[in-house]
Amino acid sequence: MLPKNLKSIYQKYLPIYKSRLKLSKDSNLKNFIFKEAEKGKENYKKLSSPKIYSIDNYIYIWVRRAVDIDLASKSIKKISLEKPPISFKSTARYISLFPEESSDKFSKKLFSVPLEKRRKTWDSFNLPFKKIEKAFIEMSSERVEFAHKKGFSSYIDMYLEMNNTPSLVYKHLIEGQDKVIKYCNEQLAIFKNLSENFYSEFNRPCFICNLPSFPLKTNGETIGYFIKKYPILNRIKDKIKITLGDRSEIIYKKENDIFQIIINKNLNSRHKIMDLIHELSHLTYNIKNLENRNKTSSGESYLREKEALKIELSMLKSLSDKVFKASLGEALLIYHRILFEIELYKKPRQNLSKLYAEIFNKCFKKAKQENNPLFILDEYVTLRPFSSLPHALAYSEVLNTFIK
């Protein structure tokens, strides 16, 4: 008999194992969970004090991670770009034409030069834009067709169901988008004397960088500020390790019981601190809710982002009202990406540069873009569709509490 907390894992994953892997015996999964629980129990004994989690919560985390890895490793099918399955031919063609490393290389080069030189830099790339755009449209159409074959009415409906995202929360985002965008623009009105090309297609508007000063300078200062606001973190401060990497994220390292916060090494000092604040907000929510870990609920990804965002915005407001308002520019960039994706997957075959510009103008009221081809440099749009949706949903729900 499985303990209650492990039984919840078994009940959640059994249908997935059966549908994806054609699992013949329920006992196979149950035996795997038992074995991993024993491994977790043995490793727990080796951890240094203070231990972040109770033994029950630790074993739950250990087992769920093991099941996730096992399921992923058995589900992944290697796809040859030369001979891809018929359902992924357009995707393989796009990746062969314009792989992630290419978009990353051109993006870094473009945004490393002064704003006034970016149009010339963009032209110097001599990218076969029309060819890339056509391939992207074909890939997007292929994704829509894939969703239809799976029985979904749209690509976004497939995403919502597969990620356990409540449709009502998505409905709130769509119906309340104008109100949130209006609120953000009103708060950002305090920023005057912006550069002439601040809203051009070759800039990602950043109000954080336009602040005359920034209240936090170092990682230590930032962690110390969090501990003052949330003393619960003081117990585990020595188990927070900060490193640099290619993107910002927080990872719980179960083998040695530490939280590793990775900060994007390509960001400037202010944005490194902003990302650290975001990841510490996730950590704070995690620690505050230790005993609720075992309660599975729908929309886990969206809920995590929502609860972390509440902490993040509260921290920014306490730091400085100007920092809080500046951060809303980031919310509008998330809205720009997601609203573009929503319209894209409704109708892939359209002028996407024009659509990308129109959505930008909708989000940033002072913008007057006509065409914006830079969507091809956004890997989240091209290769990770709707991966920013949990963040947009979180902003939608949380910012509505600020709107009177």
C-alpha positions as CSV (number, residue, x, y, z in Angstrom):
1,M,0.0,0.0,0.0
2,L,1.4,3.4,-1.0
3,P,1.5,6.2,1.5
4,K,-1.1,9.0,0.8
5,N,1.4,11.5,-0.6
6,L,2.9,8.9,-3.0
7,K,-0.5,7.5,-3.9
8,S,-1.4,11.0,-5.3
9,I,1.6,10.7,-7.7
10,Y,0.6,7.2,-8.7
11,Q,-3.0,8.3,-9.4
12,K,-1.9,11.3,-11.4
13,Y,0.7,9.5,-13.6
14,L,-0.9,6.1,-14.2
15,P,-3.3,7.4,-16.9
16,I,-0.4,9.2,-18.6
17,Y,1.8,6.1,-18.6
18,K,-1.1,4.1,-20.0
19,S,-1.8,6.5,-22.8
20,R,1.7,7.4,-23.8
21,L,3.6,4.2,-23.0
22,K,0.8,1.6,-23.3
23,L,1.7,0.4,-19.8
24,S,0.4,-3.2,-19.4
25,K,0.7,-3.7,-15.6
26,D,-0.2,-1.0,-13.0
27,S,2.2,-2.7,-10.6
28,N,5.2,-1.6,-12.8
29,L,4.6,2.0,-11.9
30,K,3.8,1.2,-8.3
31,N,7.0,-0.8,-7.9
32,F,9.0,2.0,-9.5
33,I,7.6,4.5,-7.0
34,F,8.4,2.2,-4.1
35,K,12.0,1.8,-5.3
36,E,12.5,5.6,-5.8
37,A,11.0,6.3,-2.3
38,E,13.6,4.0,-0.7
39,K,16.4,5.9,-2.6
40,G,15.0,9.2,-1.4
41,K,14.8,8.0,2.2
42,E,18.4,6.8,2.1
43,N,19.6,10.1,0.6
44,Y,17.7,12.1,3.1
45,K,19.8,10.6,5.9
46,K,23.0,12.1,4.3
47,L,21.8,15.7,4.0
48,S,23.3,18.4,6.2
49,S,21.2,20.3,8.7
50,P,19.1,22.3,8.6
51,K,17.2,20.2,6.1
52,I,14.8,22.3,3.9
53,Y,12.0,19.7,3.8
54,S,10.5,17.2,6.1
55,I,11.2,13.6,5.2
56,D,7.7,13.1,3.7
57,N,7.9,16.2,1.5
58,Y,11.4,15.3,0.5
59,I,10.5,11.8,-0.6
60,Y,7.5,13.2,-2.5
61,I,9.8,15.6,-4.4
62,W,12.3,12.8,-5.0
63,V,9.7,10.4,-6.4
64,R,7.9,12.9,-8.5
65,R,11.2,14.1,-10.1
66,A,12.1,10.4,-10.8
67,V,8.7,9.7,-12.4
68,D,8.9,12.9,-14.5
69,I,12.4,11.9,-15.8
70,D,11.3,8.3,-16.4
71,L,8.2,9.3,-18.3
72,A,10.1,11.9,-20.4
73,S,12.9,9.6,-21.3
74,K,10.5,6.9,-22.4
75,S,8.2,9.3,-24.3
76,I,10.9,11.1,-26.3
77,K,11.3,9.8,-29.9
78,K,14.4,10.9,-31.8
79,I,13.4,12.8,-34.9
80,S,15.7,13.0,-37.9
81,L,15.7,16.4,-39.5
82,E,16.5,14.6,-42.8
83,K,13.6,12.1,-42.5
84,P,11.1,13.6,-40.0
85,P,7.7,12.1,-39.4
86,I,5.1,13.5,-41.8
87,S,3.5,15.4,-38.9
88,F,6.7,17.4,-38.2
89,K,8.1,18.0,-41.7
90,S,7.5,21.7,-41.6
91,T,9.0,22.0,-38.2
92,A,12.1,20.1,-39.3
93,R,12.4,22.3,-42.4
94,Y,12.2,25.5,-40.2
95,I,14.8,24.3,-37.7
96,S,17.1,23.3,-40.5
97,L,16.7,26.8,-42.2
98,F,16.9,28.9,-39.0
99,P,18.0,26.9,-35.9
100,E,17.8,28.3,-32.4
101,E,21.5,29.0,-32.3
102,S,21.2,31.3,-35.4
103,S,18.3,33.4,-33.9
104,D,20.3,33.6,-30.7
105,K,23.4,34.7,-32.5
106,F,21.7,37.4,-34.5
107,S,19.6,38.6,-31.5
108,K,22.7,39.1,-29.4
109,K,24.5,40.9,-32.2
110,L,21.6,43.2,-33.0
111,F,20.9,44.3,-29.4
112,S,24.6,44.7,-28.5
113,V,24.9,47.8,-30.8
114,P,23.5,51.3,-30.0
115,L,19.8,51.7,-30.9
116,E,20.5,54.2,-33.7
117,K,22.7,51.6,-35.5
118,R,20.4,48.6,-35.3
119,R,18.5,49.1,-38.5
120,K,21.9,49.1,-40.4
121,T,23.0,46.1,-38.4
122,W,19.8,44.2,-39.2
123,D,20.2,45.0,-42.9
124,S,23.8,43.7,-42.7
125,F,22.6,40.3,-41.7
126,N,21.1,39.8,-45.2
127,L,18.7,37.2,-43.8
128,P,16.4,35.5,-46.3
129,F,13.5,36.9,-44.2
130,K,10.6,36.0,-46.6
131,K,11.9,32.4,-46.8
132,I,12.2,32.2,-43.0
133,E,8.7,33.8,-42.5
134,K,7.2,31.4,-45.0
135,A,8.8,28.4,-43.2
136,F,7.6,29.7,-39.9
137,I,4.0,30.0,-41.2
138,E,4.2,26.5,-42.5
139,M,5.4,25.3,-39.1
140,S,2.7,27.2,-37.3
141,S,0.0,25.7,-39.7
142,E,1.4,22.3,-39.0
143,R,1.0,22.8,-35.2
144,V,-2.6,23.8,-35.8
145,E,-3.3,20.8,-37.9
146,F,-1.6,18.6,-35.3
147,A,-4.0,20.0,-32.6
148,H,-7.0,19.3,-34.9
149,K,-5.9,15.7,-35.5
150,K,-5.7,15.3,-31.7
151,G,-9.4,16.3,-31.5
152,F,-8.9,19.9,-30.3
153,S,-10.7,22.9,-31.9
154,S,-7.6,25.0,-31.8
155,Y,-3.9,25.0,-30.9
156,I,-4.5,27.1,-27.8
157,D,-7.2,24.7,-26.6
158,M,-4.7,21.9,-26.8
159,Y,-2.2,23.8,-24.9
160,L,-4.6,24.7,-22.1
161,E,-5.8,21.1,-21.7
162,M,-2.3,19.6,-21.8
163,N,-1.0,22.0,-19.2
164,N,-4.0,21.8,-16.9
165,T,-4.7,25.5,-17.3
166,P,-8.2,26.6,-16.3
167,S,-10.1,27.9,-19.3
168,L,-11.8,30.5,-17.1
169,V,-8.4,32.1,-16.3
170,Y,-7.5,32.2,-20.0
171,K,-10.9,33.8,-20.6
172,H,-10.1,36.5,-18.0
173,L,-6.9,37.3,-19.8
174,I,-8.7,37.7,-23.2
175,E,-11.6,39.7,-21.8
176,G,-9.5,41.9,-19.5
177,Q,-6.5,42.6,-21.8
178,D,-7.4,46.1,-22.6
179,K,-7.9,47.1,-19.0
180,V,-4.5,45.7,-18.0
181,I,-2.7,47.3,-20.9
182,K,-4.3,50.6,-20.1
183,Y,-3.3,50.4,-16.5
184,C,0.3,49.6,-17.4
185,N,0.6,52.5,-19.8
186,E,-0.9,54.8,-17.2
187,Q,1.8,53.8,-14.7
188,L,4.6,54.1,-17.3
189,A,3.5,57.7,-18.1
190,I,5.9,58.9,-15.4
191,F,8.8,58.2,-17.8
192,K,9.5,61.3,-19.8
193,N,12.2,62.2,-22.3
194,L,12.6,58.8,-23.8
195,S,14.8,58.4,-26.9
196,E,13.3,59.1,-30.2
197,N,13.5,55.5,-31.3
198,F,12.4,54.0,-28.0
199,Y,9.3,52.4,-29.5
200,S,10.9,51.4,-32.8
201,E,10.9,47.8,-34.1
202,F,14.6,47.6,-33.3
203,N,14.2,48.2,-29.6
204,R,12.7,46.2,-26.7
205,P,11.4,49.1,-24.5
206,C,13.0,48.8,-21.1
207,F,11.9,51.2,-18.4
208,I,14.2,49.5,-15.8
209,C,17.2,50.7,-17.7
210,N,15.7,54.2,-17.9
211,L,15.5,54.6,-14.1
212,P,18.0,57.3,-12.9
213,S,19.1,54.9,-10.1
214,F,18.5,51.4,-8.8
215,P,18.1,50.6,-5.1
216,L,19.9,47.2,-5.0
217,K,23.4,46.6,-6.3
218,T,24.5,43.1,-5.3
219,N,23.1,39.6,-4.8
220,G,23.9,39.7,-1.1
221,E,21.9,43.0,-0.7
222,T,19.0,41.4,-2.6
223,I,18.9,38.3,-0.5
224,G,19.2,40.3,2.7
225,Y,16.3,42.5,1.6
226,F,14.1,39.4,1.1
227,I,15.1,37.9,4.5
228,K,14.0,41.2,6.2
229,K,10.6,40.9,4.6
230,Y,10.4,37.1,4.9
231,P,12.4,35.9,7.9
232,I,11.3,32.4,7.1
233,L,14.2,32.4,4.5
234,N,16.8,33.0,7.2
235,R,16.9,29.4,8.2
236,I,17.9,28.3,4.7
237,K,20.0,31.3,3.5
238,D,23.2,29.1,3.4
239,K,21.4,26.7,1.1
240,I,20.8,29.3,-1.6
241,K,23.5,29.1,-4.3
242,I,23.7,31.7,-7.1
243,T,25.4,30.9,-10.4
244,L,25.4,32.4,-13.9
245,G,24.1,30.6,-17.0
246,D,22.3,31.0,-20.3
247,R,18.9,31.7,-18.8
248,S,17.4,32.5,-15.4
249,E,15.7,29.8,-13.4
250,I,15.6,28.2,-9.9
251,I,16.3,24.5,-9.4
252,Y,16.0,22.5,-6.2
253,K,19.0,20.1,-6.1
254,K,17.5,17.1,-4.3
255,E,20.8,15.2,-4.0
256,N,22.4,17.9,-1.8
257,D,19.3,19.8,-0.6
258,I,20.1,23.3,-2.0
259,F,18.3,25.8,-4.1
260,Q,20.4,26.8,-7.1
261,I,19.4,30.1,-8.6
262,I,20.8,30.5,-12.1
263,I,20.9,34.1,-13.5
264,N,21.2,34.9,-17.2
265,K,24.9,35.9,-17.7
266,N,24.0,38.0,-20.8
267,L,21.9,40.5,-18.8
268,N,23.1,43.9,-17.4
269,S,23.5,44.3,-13.7
270,R,20.0,45.7,-13.1
271,H,18.3,42.9,-15.0
272,K,20.4,40.3,-13.2
273,I,19.0,41.8,-9.9
274,M,15.4,41.9,-11.3
275,D,15.7,38.2,-12.3
276,L,17.1,37.3,-8.9
277,I,14.1,39.1,-7.3
278,H,11.8,37.0,-9.5
279,E,13.5,33.7,-8.6
280,L,13.7,34.6,-4.9
281,S,9.9,35.2,-5.1
282,H,9.4,31.7,-6.3
283,L,11.7,30.4,-3.5
284,T,9.8,32.4,-0.9
285,Y,6.4,31.1,-2.1
286,N,7.9,27.5,-2.1
287,I,9.2,27.8,1.5
288,K,6.0,29.5,2.8
289,N,3.9,26.6,1.4
290,L,6.0,23.6,2.3
291,E,3.1,21.6,3.7
292,N,0.9,22.2,0.6
293,R,3.3,20.6,-1.8
294,N,1.5,17.4,-1.9
295,K,-1.8,18.9,-2.9
296,T,-2.1,18.5,-6.7
297,S,-4.2,21.2,-8.4
298,S,-5.0,22.3,-11.9
299,G,-2.9,24.9,-13.6
300,E,0.2,24.3,-11.4
301,S,2.5,26.3,-13.7
302,Y,0.1,29.3,-13.8
303,L,-0.5,29.1,-10.1
304,R,3.2,29.1,-9.2
305,E,3.7,32.1,-11.4
306,K,0.7,33.9,-10.0
307,E,1.8,33.4,-6.3
308,A,5.4,34.3,-7.1
309,L,4.3,37.4,-8.9
310,K,2.3,38.6,-5.9
311,I,5.5,38.4,-3.8
312,E,7.6,40.0,-6.6
313,L,5.4,43.0,-7.2
314,S,5.0,43.5,-3.4
315,M,8.8,43.5,-3.0
316,L,9.3,45.9,-6.0
317,K,6.6,48.3,-4.6
318,S,8.4,48.3,-1.2
319,L,11.7,49.0,-2.8
320,S,10.5,51.9,-4.9
321,D,7.3,53.0,-6.6
322,K,9.3,53.9,-9.7
323,V,10.8,50.4,-9.8
324,F,7.4,48.8,-9.5
325,K,6.0,51.0,-12.3
326,A,9.1,50.4,-14.5
327,S,8.6,46.6,-14.1
328,L,5.2,46.9,-15.8
329,G,7.1,47.4,-19.1
330,E,8.1,43.8,-18.7
331,A,4.4,42.8,-18.3
332,L,3.6,44.6,-21.6
333,L,6.4,42.7,-23.4
334,I,4.9,39.4,-22.2
335,Y,1.5,40.6,-23.4
336,H,2.9,41.5,-26.7
337,R,4.4,38.0,-27.2
338,I,1.3,36.1,-26.0
339,L,-1.3,38.2,-27.8
340,F,0.7,37.9,-31.0
341,E,0.8,34.1,-30.6
342,I,-2.9,33.9,-30.0
343,E,-3.7,35.8,-33.2
344,L,-1.0,33.8,-35.1
345,Y,-2.5,30.4,-34.2
346,K,-6.0,31.6,-35.1
347,K,-4.8,32.5,-38.6
348,P,-1.1,31.5,-39.4
349,R,-1.3,32.6,-43.0
350,Q,-1.2,36.4,-42.8
351,N,1.4,39.2,-42.8
352,L,3.1,38.4,-39.5
353,S,5.5,41.4,-39.5
354,K,2.4,43.7,-39.7
355,L,0.6,41.7,-37.0
356,Y,3.6,41.8,-34.7
357,A,3.8,45.6,-35.1
358,E,0.0,46.0,-34.6
359,I,0.1,44.0,-31.4
360,F,3.1,46.0,-30.2
361,N,1.2,49.2,-30.8
362,K,-1.7,47.8,-28.9
363,C,0.5,47.1,-25.9
364,F,2.6,50.3,-26.0
365,K,0.2,53.1,-26.8
366,K,2.9,55.6,-27.9
367,A,4.3,53.2,-30.5
368,K,3.6,53.7,-34.2
369,Q,5.2,50.6,-35.8
370,E,4.1,49.5,-39.3
371,N,6.1,46.3,-39.7
372,N,8.2,44.4,-37.2
373,P,10.2,41.3,-38.4
374,L,11.9,40.6,-35.1
375,F,9.5,37.9,-34.1
376,I,11.9,35.5,-35.9
377,L,14.5,36.3,-33.3
378,D,12.2,35.4,-30.4
379,E,12.8,31.7,-29.7
380,Y,9.9,31.6,-27.3
381,V,7.6,32.5,-30.2
382,T,9.2,30.3,-32.9
383,L,10.2,27.2,-30.9
384,R,8.4,27.4,-27.6
385,P,4.9,28.5,-28.4
386,F,2.8,29.7,-25.4
387,S,5.6,29.0,-22.9
388,S,5.1,32.6,-21.7
389,L,1.4,32.1,-21.2
390,P,1.6,31.2,-17.5
391,H,3.4,34.5,-16.9
392,A,0.7,36.4,-18.9
393,L,-2.1,34.7,-17.0
394,A,-0.3,35.6,-13.7
395,Y,0.0,39.3,-14.7
396,S,-3.7,39.3,-15.8
397,E,-4.9,38.0,-12.5
398,V,-2.5,39.9,-10.2
399,L,-2.6,43.3,-11.9
400,N,-6.4,43.3,-11.9
401,T,-6.1,43.5,-8.1
402,F,-4.3,46.9,-8.5
403,I,-6.9,48.3,-10.9
404,K,-9.6,50.3,-9.2
